[in-house]
């Protein structure tokens, strides 16, 4: 019980806001990780983890049976669930993928704006642990374990200030990563004729064009990114 109480205390403790230099540095680093081609391929694995986690969560919530998640070295992923092939449950499950990173960034920004950096990190560890149970390939296992090791190291060894920095970088990566991945989706749809993307599957289920669903993904990412900036950047700086 003492250990649980200690963990709960650490998870719920709050930290003072970052100084401007640290805040600006964290936001710039997060943006560069997404913008630069050399780092985007690496951090996109984090976006894919959240993307597939979104599919999995939506499947469970809508009553489908989640049977496994795969993560691939080309940053793609696959979440398999059993249930009706049509209907609201399948639509929500497909819709949850590209929107999940943007919504996760929104939640992370809300927690960071209130100083709950440690709580955010513990929540991430819980999510990774739940995903670990569903991983069905070796590369996916490696991605989850490496991600969990990084988050655990920051949670256990970093100071509250650096936990906040890490959280801000992660929030930006997810927010901008969601936007970039949604934009790249249309480019991949143009190159590919397989029509197996989330947008194409939604088009077949809803009889709305795939481009409409790409627009929905981009719009959600844009709105979430604006809200992230509003929460993460002090209001005084936004009104200057």
HUJOCOR-V270649 format. One record per residue. N is the residue number from 1. RES is the residue in one small letter. PSI is psi in radians with two decimals (* if undefined). NEAR is the number of other C-alpha atoms within 8 Angstrom. Layout:
n | res | psi | near
N | RES | PSI | NEAR
N | RES | PSI | NEAR
This chain:
n | res | psi | near
1 | x | -0.64 | 4
2 | x | -0.67 | 5
3 | x | -0.77 | 6
4 | x | -0.71 | 7
5 | x | -0.68 | 8
6 | x | -0.75 | 8
7 | x | -0.73 | 8
8 | x | -0.69 | 8
9 | x | -0.74 | 8
10 | x | -0.65 | 9
11 | x | -0.48 | 11
12 | x | -0.01 | 9
13 | x | 2.62 | 10
14 | x | 2.74 | 9
15 | x | 2.60 | 10
16 | x | 2.72 | 6
17 | x | 2.68 | 6
18 | x | 2.58 | 9
19 | x | 2.75 | 6
20 | x | -0.75 | 6
21 | x | -0.76 | 6
22 | x | -0.72 | 9
23 | x | -0.87 | 12
24 | x | -0.73 | 8
25 | x | -0.76 | 8
26 | x | -0.75 | 12
27 | x | -0.70 | 11
28 | x | -0.77 | 8
29 | x | -0.81 | 9
30 | x | -0.74 | 14
31 | x | -0.75 | 12
32 | x | -0.63 | 8
33 | x | -0.55 | 11
34 | x | -0.65 | 15
35 | x | -0.74 | 8
36 | x | 2.26 | 8
37 | x | -0.65 | 7
38 | x | -0.56 | 6
39 | x | -0.40 | 10
40 | x | -0.73 | 11
41 | x | -0.62 | 9
42 | x | -0.91 | 8
43 | x | -0.29 | 11
44 | x | -0.39 | 11
45 | x | -0.65 | 10
46 | x | -0.70 | 10
47 | x | -0.69 | 13
48 | x | -0.69 | 12
49 | x | -0.81 | 11
50 | x | -0.67 | 12
51 | x | -0.91 | 14
52 | x | -0.57 | 13
53 | x | -0.63 | 11
54 | x | -0.77 | 14
55 | x | -0.82 | 14
56 | x | -0.78 | 13
57 | x | -0.77 | 8
58 | x | -0.67 | 12
59 | x | -0.80 | 16
60 | x | -0.78 | 10
61 | x | -0.61 | 7
62 | x | 0.13 | 9
63 | x | 0.12 | 8
64 | x | 2.84 | 12
65 | x | 1.98 | 9
66 | x | 2.17 | 11
67 | x | -0.21 | 9
68 | x | 2.75 | 10
69 | x | 2.37 | 14
70 | x | 2.43 | 11
71 | x | 2.35 | 15
72 | x | 2.77 | 9
73 | x | -0.37 | 6
74 | x | 0.21 | 4
75 | x | 0.12 | 10
76 | x | 3.01 | 8
77 | x | 2.97 | 11
78 | x | 2.20 | 8
79 | x | 2.20 | 12
80 | x | 2.26 | 8
81 | x | 2.71 | 11
82 | x | 2.45 | 8
83 | x | -3.00 | 7
84 | x | 2.43 | 8
85 | x | -0.17 | 5
86 | x | 3.04 | 8
87 | x | 3.02 | 8
88 | x | -0.66 | 6
89 | x | -0.77 | 13
90 | x | -0.67 | 11
91 | x | -0.82 | 12
92 | x | -0.71 | 11
93 | x | -0.77 | 14
94 | x | -0.68 | 11
95 | x | -0.46 | 11
96 | x | -0.37 | 12
97 | x | -1.14 | 15
98 | x | -0.39 | 12
99 | x | -0.34 | 14
100 | x | -0.82 | 12
101 | x | -0.68 | 16
102 | x | -0.75 | 16
103 | x | -0.62 | 9
104 | x | -0.70 | 11
105 | x | -0.65 | 16
106 | x | -0.81 | 14
107 | x | -0.71 | 8
108 | x | -0.73 | 11
109 | x | -0.68 | 13
110 | x | -0.79 | 11
111 | x | -0.74 | 12
112 | x | -0.64 | 14
113 | x | -0.34 | 10
114 | x | 0.14 | 7
115 | x | 0.17 | 12
116 | x | 0.98 | 14
117 | x | -0.72 | 14
118 | x | -0.73 | 14
119 | x | -0.69 | 12
120 | x | -0.77 | 13
121 | x | -0.72 | 12
122 | x | -0.62 | 10
123 | x | -0.68 | 8
124 | x | -0.73 | 9
125 | x | -0.70 | 11
126 | x | -0.76 | 8
127 | x | -0.77 | 8
128 | x | -0.65 | 11
129 | x | -0.73 | 9
130 | x | -0.66 | 8
131 | x | -0.58 | 11
132 | x | -0.62 | 10
133 | x | -0.50 | 6
134 | x | -0.13 | 9
135 | x | 2.37 | 12
136 | x | 0.25 | 9
137 | x | 2.79 | 8
138 | x | -0.70 | 6
139 | x | -0.73 | 9
140 | x | -0.69 | 12
141 | x | -0.74 | 11
142 | x | -0.74 | 8
143 | x | -0.80 | 10
144 | x | -0.74 | 12
145 | x | -0.71 | 9
146 | x | -0.78 | 8
147 | x | -0.75 | 10
148 | x | -0.66 | 11
149 | x | -0.72 | 8
150 | x | -0.82 | 8
151 | x | -0.72 | 11
152 | x | -0.73 | 10
153 | x | -0.76 | 9
154 | x | -0.70 | 11
155 | x | -0.73 | 11
156 | x | -0.56 | 6
157 | x | -0.41 | 6
158 | x | 2.66 | 10
159 | x | 2.80 | 6
160 | x | -0.64 | 9
161 | x | -0.78 | 10
162 | x | -0.44 | 9
163 | x | -0.71 | 13
164 | x | -0.74 | 13
165 | x | -0.84 | 12
166 | x | -0.76 | 10
167 | x | -0.72 | 13
168 | x | -0.75 | 15
169 | x | -0.78 | 13
170 | x | -0.73 | 10
171 | x | -0.73 | 14
172 | x | -0.74 | 13
173 | x | -0.77 | 14
174 | x | -0.72 | 14
175 | x | -0.94 | 16
176 | x | -0.55 | 12
177 | x | -0.68 | 13
178 | x | -0.72 | 15
179 | x | -0.81 | 13
180 | x | -0.74 | 9
181 | x | -0.67 | 9
182 | x | -0.68 | 13
183 | x | -0.75 | 10
184 | x | -0.44 | 8
185 | x | -0.76 | 10
186 | x | -0.66 | 10
187 | x | -0.71 | 8
188 | x | -0.59 | 8
189 | x | -0.62 | 10
190 | x | -0.68 | 7
191 | x | -0.60 | 6
192 | x | 2.57 | 7
193 | x | 0.12 | 6
194 | x | -0.49 | 4
195 | x | 0.83 | 8
196 | x | 0.05 | 6
197 | x | 2.88 | 8
198 | x | -0.72 | 9
199 | x | -0.71 | 10
200 | x | -0.67 | 11
201 | x | -0.69 | 12
202 | x | -0.62 | 15
203 | x | -0.73 | 12
204 | x | -0.60 | 8
205 | x | -0.59 | 9
206 | x | -0.17 | 7
207 | x | 0.40 | 7
208 | x | 2.51 | 9
209 | x | 2.61 | 8
210 | x | -0.60 | 11
211 | x | -0.58 | 8
212 | x | -0.76 | 8
213 | x | -0.59 | 12
214 | x | -0.74 | 13
215 | x | -0.71 | 8
216 | x | -0.80 | 8
217 | x | -0.79 | 12
218 | x | -0.73 | 12
219 | x | -0.79 | 8
220 | x | -0.76 | 10
221 | x | -0.72 | 15
222 | x | -0.83 | 9
223 | x | -0.75 | 8
224 | x | -0.68 | 13
225 | x | -0.72 | 13
226 | x | -0.75 | 8
227 | x | -0.63 | 9
228 | x | -0.82 | 13
229 | x | -0.74 | 8
230 | x | -0.64 | 10
231 | x | -0.62 | 10
232 | x | -0.55 | 11
233 | x | 2.26 | 9
234 | x | 2.41 | 8
235 | x | -0.54 | 7
236 | x | -0.61 | 6
237 | x | -0.56 | 7
238 | x | -0.43 | 8
239 | x | 0.01 | 5
240 | x | * | 4
